[in-house]
Amino acid sequence: MSTLAHTMMTAARSADSGLATPGELDRYPYAEAPGTGWDTAEPDLGRVGRRTAGSRGRGLHGQLVQQLGQMIVSGDLGADRPLVPEEIGQRFEVSRTVVRESLRVLEAKGLVSARPNVGTRVRPVSDWNLLDPDIIEWRAYGPQRDDQRRELSELRWTIEPLAARLAAGHGREDVQQRLTDMVGIMGHALGQGDALTFARADNEFHSLLIQVAGNRMLEHLSGIVSAALQVSGGPVTGCERPNETSLAHHARIVDALAGGDGAAAEAAMRQLLTVHPEVERVVPAPREH
């Protein structure tokens, strides 16, 4: 089996699990150097419906988007590489309509461009929508995983402490109760050793906090934080695995929000996002004036 074929089959199994597990990023077998695309793949590499479990119920076109997106982001399909719809359809055994819809999705993400008399080609990284949750995921499982982890951590340090400070001024009882519920669920999951339930409650906690900050632009970024939580794998956040310290920081955030103390909520969030001293060198906290 070719490296590319093995890569794509492993991608399906990994995506099907829903959440990254500790060390999963390092096990993900993307080739470190760009390959030659599907020209080196086995003849039966296609059959998207059978091969790719990572479609998340989006049908054949969603599965093909996953396959092609991963290949582009990993470098297997390099910049300016022509994508011939007929070749794609034959290789992955899907209809022309499926190929066309998949390429449209990839074009909306900035991964490819389609022009008359030129055809569809892979675009350079500078044109990609790097805030797209799918691209975040694909980068986190590819050769750029270290850069993606660092960039996500830096972005979260910018977004979430501010969101916590702003959320403290809203005082909505229903939101406060929901956040409290999430901490309770996380605590129960920790006691049961249920990492998946812990991660789901953690994800909802952070997404909800951003959504109630009262800033529409921050709210628009909630999907990025959600994606970051699902692909975290480096020692840069306190949310990557269940532990008592992480739970305590979440509880402190809730208490600060209940008391309307924005400064305390912000400080607790910064503590939550820091689990190793070296993080301070990556994303220094803003200086007090």
Beta strands, then each sheet from edge to edge (+ up, - down):
strand 1: 82-83
strand 2: 112-115
strand 3: 119-122
sheet 1: 1+ 3- 2+
end
